Amino acid sequence: MSNDYEEHKLDWKGQEIIVRWCPEWLGGDIAHLEIVTADRSPHPISETGYRSHFCPRELVEGAGGPVTFTLAWLEKKFDGKPVQLSLL
């Protein structure tokens, strides 16, 4: 079993985001993607700045890899408004 992660850093709209990708989480066909802002500030797919996502490896690889997949996900969820934590 392997939990080796690739790590990628990207800048998304001035926010430093770290993408960690394990294509064979626990040695199977399920992959693990972690998306975290360097300063743990919110982003469109997480109010806490951290998102853990388990999915079929082919889903991410078919989209062009973990960075391309993450950027597309962020853009899809981005509504042009700043992300703020809820006070409720």
Residue pairs with C-beta under 8 A, 6 or more apart in sequence:
1 26
1 27
2 22
2 24
2 26
2 27
3 22
3 25
3 26
3 32
4 22
5 20
5 21
5 22
5 32
5 34
6 20
6 21
6 22
6 66
7 18
7 19
7 20
7 21
8 18
8 19
8 20
8 21
8 66
8 67
9 16
9 17
9 18
9 19
10 16
10 17
10 19
10 67
10 70
10 71
11 17
12 43
12 71
12 74
13 78
15 37
15 41
15 43
16 37
16 38
16 39
17 35
17 36
17 37
17 38
17 43
17 70
17 74
18 34
18 35
18 36
18 37
18 38
19 33
19 34
19 35
19 66
19 67
19 70
20 32
20 33
20 34
20 36
21 31
21 32
21 33
21 34
21 60
21 65
21 66
22 31
22 32
22 33
23 31
23 57
23 60
23 61
24 31
24 57
25 31
25 32
25 54
29 56
29 57
29 58
30 54
30 55
30 56
30 57
31 54
31 55
31 56
31 57
31 59
31 60
32 52
32 53
32 54
33 51
33 52
33 53
33 54
33 55
33 60
33 66
33 69
33 70
34 50
34 51
34 52
34 53
35 43
35 45
35 46
35 50
35 51
35 53
35 70
35 73
36 49
36 50
36 51
37 43
37 49
37 50
39 49
40 48
40 49
40 50
41 49
41 83
42 48
42 49
42 83
42 84
42 85
43 49
43 74
43 83
44 74
44 77
44 78
44 79
44 83
45 51
45 73
45 74
45 77
47 83
47 85
47 86
48 85
59 69
60 66
60 69
63 69
63 72
